[in-house]
């Protein structure tokens, strides 16, 4: 069975697009088979983007597991003074994120293929993720561990995750890494978590 967190070159392509408004900013996103939430912006991502706060000290942002790009491209479009790096293991997702970057006229972002932080060679002030839950807990926890290492001192990690899909164990893991983890907000079973290095 194909999953969005792997490469599946056998999957037929069927590119679609949808328009969405996030915090009064309009976007058009192209999607395809084999990527997460291909029909519309998923509730968790929208809730995350309505919740995060990035101050002016945050200059460099990583969107890890970017899919077709809504998190990173939202941050880039609404904060043109920041530089945003989007990473995903899925080649099709990376191609869509690049297409969506051009479609939404975003110039302060880069999109790269990487399994977690394997090919990340920068340090970030903020990392934001809607983690690929179906990849399994070892992969998710490695994402958190690598995120900690990739953050500058004082950097922040935002995570959105459903309670039933492991929010409490994520809170415990982030506490063990960062010695802190705040539940910033909750909605419809989703938790937005914030940890500071």
N, C-alpha and C positions, 0 to 999 in steps of 0.2 A: 504494500500500500504506500502511496506517495504521501509525504509530509512536507510542509512548507519550510522546515528547517534543514532539508537536505536538497541536493541537486537531483533533479529527475528530468533528463533530456528526452525521455520517451513521451512526456506529457504533451498532448496537443495544445496549441496556443489558441486562445480566444480572447483577444484584448477587448476590454470594455472600459468605459470611463464613468465617473459620477462627479457631481458638483456638491460641495459641502461648505458650510460656513462654520468656522471655529473662532469663538470670541470675536465676532464681527469681522473676521478676515476670510475672504472667499478663496477657495482652492478648487482646482479640477485635478483629480487623480485618475491615472490609467492603471488598470489592474488586469490580471490574467489568471488562468488556471494555475494551481500550484503555489499560490501565495496566500498569506493569511488575510482573512476578511476581504475577499475580493469583490463582494457586492456593494459594500458601504463601509464607512468608518465604524469600527467596532466600539461598543460603549466604553470599554475600559480605556482605550486610547483617548477617546474624546474627554472622558472624565479626568484623565491624567493631564491633558493639555489645558483643561479649564482650571486645574489646581496648582500646577507648578508656578514657582516664582524664581526668576533668575535675575540677580541684581547686576549692576554695572561692572562689578569686579569679575564677573564670569565672562571670560573672553573666548574660551575654547570649550566646545561642547561635543560630546560623542553620543550618537544614537546607536545603541548596540542592538542588533537584530532588527534592522530598520524596516524590513519588508519593502513595500513600494514607496516608503518614505514619509508618511504623514507626520511623525513626531519631529524628526530632524528638519524637515522642510518647513514645518510650522514655526519652529524656533528660529530658523534662518530668516524667514520672511518677516517675522514680527520683531526681530532683533538684528537689524542689518549690521550693527557694530560687532557682532559675534561671528566667529568662524565655526562652522558645524561640520563634523565628520560623521558620515553614515556608513555602517558596516552590516553586511549580511552574508551568510554562507551560500544563499540561494542565488545562483547566477541570473535567473529570470527576475527575481526581486531587485537585484542590483541594476539591471537594465531598465526596469520600470522606474526605479527611483531616479535614475539619470534623466529619463524621459520626463518625469514629473517635475524635476528641478528646472528643466528648460521650459516646460509648459507654464509653470508659475513664475517664470522670469526671476529665478533665484541665482545669485552669483557668488554668494558667500558660503557655499557648501561644497563638499567633496563626497563622492560615493565610491566605496571600495568593497571588494569581495574579501571576506575573512571568516574563518570559523572562530567564533568568539573573538578574543584579542590576539589571535595568532599572528596577524600581520599588522597590528596596531603599533606604530612606533612613535606615538606622540603622548604627551601628558595632557590631561584635561582638567578644567575647573569644574565641570559638571558632566555627569553621565546619566542618561535617561534611557529607561528600557521598559518595554512591555514584554517580559521574557517568554521564550518559546516553551511553554509548560509541557507540551507533548514530547519534548526532547528528553525529559526525565530529570529527576532531582540532582544526580551527579553533574549533569551539564549545567543546570541552572546555578547550582552552588559554585561551580567553577567560574561561571560568569561573574558572580558576586566577588569571588576571590580575586580574579583578574582585574575587575573594576576598581577594587581597593588599590591595587598596585598601580593602576593607570591614572589615578587621581593625583593632582598636585596637593600639597598640604593645605588643608582648609577646603578642599574640594567636596562636592556633594554628589550623592547618588539618589536618583528618584526611581522608584519601581512601582508599577501598578500590577496587582495580582488579586485574584479572587480568594476569598476566605476558604472556600471549599477546595481550591486548587493549591493550597499550601501557604496562605498568607502567614499563619502563626509560626510555621517552621522557618519561613523567610525572615520574619522579625527576629527570631532567635539566632539565625545564622548571621544576619547583619549586626546584631548586638555583639556577637563573638568576634567579628572582624573590626568593627568601628567603635565598639564600646558605647554605641548609642544607636537608636532607631526610633523615629517618631512616626506614629500613624497620623498623617496630616489630615486625611479625610476618608470617609467611607460612604459608599452609595451602591445600592442594589447588589450587595455582596462583594463589591470591589473595594480594596484598600489601596490608597496611595501612601507609600512609605518614603521617608527621607532619612538618609544617613549621612553624617558629616565626618570627614577624615580629620 
